[in-house]
Amino acid sequence: MNVFIVGIAGATGSRVAKLLGEHGDYVSGLYRRPEQISALDAVGAIGILGDLTTISEQELASAANGADVIVFTAGAGEQDNDSMTDCVDGDGVRKAIAAARLASISKLLLVSVFPEAWRERNMPKSFEHYMAVKKRADVELVHSKLAWIILRPSALTNEPGTGSVSLSPAEIHTAISRDDVATTIATLLHSPRVQNTILEVTAGDTTIASAVAALN
Ligand SMILES: NC(=O)c1ccc[n+]([C@@H]2O[C@H](COP(=O)([O-])OP(=O)(O)OC[C@H]3O[C@@H](n4cnc5c(N)ncnc54)[C@H](OP(=O)(O)O)[C@@H]3O)[C@@H](O)[C@H]2O)c1
């Protein structure tokens, strides 16, 4: 499989790139900082340097050309900067959808968020803005006419992966390691019958292979 990852040098994106590379897939993706190329080289991934806020749809399409699927795992990081959230988590997804169409890439997997995450907390306005932008991006993808998967992980940690998760259209928001999210993404990509579905994933007791197989 040929996979293009938007946000390939990020904490989740780089884990997905490594797993897919180990599986024998061709992996490329958009990264933002020149010094990140050595980490991409180390996992055999091809990096295309660019910034989502300035790259055109056509440039992104050229970068992704030949891919079977785009994985979007970039994010502005809930930072206190609504316009950056708009540009990366909102317009960035829009550009990826447009690029997929221009490059005749039929499928996009979007890493999103649990809509009800941390409703019990008094979060800053920028977090509420982030949640709203993420939800609008989900809606744009659902209506894009591409084949799509929206994967909503709960709070991400850097704990070692367990190889097990709880995965379904509705889960309780807890936490999950990026390792397990990356394995879930790689497994979903290799399960072509799973598409046009919103999935929530959090820590759990079902092996990732079984959890994904149960969706088929
Ligand atoms: N954090 C959580 O608890 C949580 C929970 C649920 C879902 N999510 C979502 O999960 C995804 C992955 O999260 P993560 O924490 O693993 O991500 P991360 O490490 O913050 O990676 C995000 C990547 O996006 C890149 N990026 C940001 N702005 C960019 C731009 N303008 N142009 C190009 N690339 C840009 C970053 O580049 P740099 O490396 O240069 O910074 C980074 O590599 C995100 O979409 C996030 O919203 C996060």
PDBQT file of the ligand as one rigid body, heavy atoms in Angstrom, charges set to zero:
ROOT
HETATM    1  N1  LIG A 301      -3.326  15.263  22.249  1.00  0.00    +0.000 N 
HETATM    2  C1  LIG A 301      -4.409  14.539  22.466  1.00  0.00    +0.000 C 
HETATM    3  O1  LIG A 301      -4.710  14.097  23.593  1.00  0.00    +0.000 OA
HETATM    4  C2  LIG A 301      -5.311  14.234  21.315  1.00  0.00    +0.000 A 
HETATM    5  C3  LIG A 301      -6.484  13.529  21.550  1.00  0.00    +0.000 A 
HETATM    6  C4  LIG A 301      -7.281  13.178  20.477  1.00  0.00    +0.000 A 
HETATM    7  C5  LIG A 301      -6.896  13.519  19.187  1.00  0.00    +0.000 A 
HETATM    8  N2  LIG A 301      -5.768  14.247  18.986  1.00  0.00    +0.000 N 
HETATM    9  C6  LIG A 301      -5.402  14.548  17.594  1.00  0.00    +0.000 C 
HETATM   10  O2  LIG A 301      -4.492  13.540  17.218  1.00  0.00    +0.000 OA
HETATM   11  C7  LIG A 301      -3.617  14.029  16.174  1.00  0.00    +0.000 C 
HETATM   12  C8  LIG A 301      -2.190  13.682  16.530  1.00  0.00    +0.000 C 
HETATM   13  O3  LIG A 301      -1.879  14.243  17.784  1.00  0.00    +0.000 OA
HETATM   14  P1  LIG A 301      -0.379  14.194  18.338  1.00  0.00    +0.000 P 
HETATM   15  O4  LIG A 301      -0.410  14.829  19.697  1.00  0.00    +0.000 OA
HETATM   16  O5  LIG A 301       0.210  12.879  18.149  1.00  0.00    +0.000 OA
HETATM   17  O6  LIG A 301       0.253  15.187  17.289  1.00  0.00    +0.000 OA
HETATM   18  P2  LIG A 301       1.597  16.042  17.278  1.00  0.00    +0.000 P 
HETATM   19  O7  LIG A 301       2.742  15.302  17.810  1.00  0.00    +0.000 OA
HETATM   20  O8  LIG A 301       1.287  17.395  17.830  1.00  0.00    +0.000 OA
HETATM   21  O9  LIG A 301       1.772  16.098  15.706  1.00  0.00    +0.000 OA
HETATM   22  C9  LIG A 301       1.069  16.966  14.918  1.00  0.00    +0.000 C 
HETATM   23  C10 LIG A 301       1.945  17.213  13.707  1.00  0.00    +0.000 C 
HETATM   24  O10 LIG A 301       1.286  18.204  12.907  1.00  0.00    +0.000 OA
HETATM   25  C11 LIG A 301       2.307  19.035  12.437  1.00  0.00    +0.000 C 
HETATM   26  N3  LIG A 301       1.833  20.343  12.074  1.00  0.00    +0.000 N 
HETATM   27  C12 LIG A 301       1.283  21.282  12.893  1.00  0.00    +0.000 A 
HETATM   28  N4  LIG A 301       1.060  22.406  12.189  1.00  0.00    +0.000 NA
HETATM   29  C13 LIG A 301       1.500  22.154  10.933  1.00  0.00    +0.000 A 
HETATM   30  C14 LIG A 301       1.561  22.925   9.752  1.00  0.00    +0.000 A 
HETATM   31  N5  LIG A 301       1.135  24.193   9.725  1.00  0.00    +0.000 N 
HETATM   32  N6  LIG A 301       2.064  22.361   8.639  1.00  0.00    +0.000 NA
HETATM   33  C15 LIG A 301       2.502  21.083   8.645  1.00  0.00    +0.000 A 
HETATM   34  N7  LIG A 301       2.483  20.303   9.737  1.00  0.00    +0.000 NA
HETATM   35  C16 LIG A 301       1.984  20.836  10.862  1.00  0.00    +0.000 A 
HETATM   36  C17 LIG A 301       3.273  19.173  13.587  1.00  0.00    +0.000 C 
HETATM   37  O11 LIG A 301       4.489  19.658  13.082  1.00  0.00    +0.000 OA
HETATM   38  P3  LIG A 301       5.737  19.953  14.060  1.00  0.00    +0.000 P 
HETATM   39  O12 LIG A 301       6.320  18.586  14.300  1.00  0.00    +0.000 OA
HETATM   40  O13 LIG A 301       6.570  20.856  13.277  1.00  0.00    +0.000 OA
HETATM   41  O14 LIG A 301       5.155  20.565  15.305  1.00  0.00    +0.000 OA
HETATM   42  C18 LIG A 301       3.335  17.758  14.098  1.00  0.00    +0.000 C 
HETATM   43  O15 LIG A 301       4.329  17.025  13.460  1.00  0.00    +0.000 OA
HETATM   44  C19 LIG A 301      -3.923  15.499  16.062  1.00  0.00    +0.000 C 
HETATM   45  O16 LIG A 301      -4.772  15.695  14.969  1.00  0.00    +0.000 OA
HETATM   46  C20 LIG A 301      -4.656  15.830  17.358  1.00  0.00    +0.000 C 
HETATM   47  O17 LIG A 301      -5.567  16.891  17.187  1.00  0.00    +0.000 OA
HETATM   48  C21 LIG A 301      -4.969  14.587  20.005  1.00  0.00    +0.000 A 
ENDROOT
TORSDOF 0
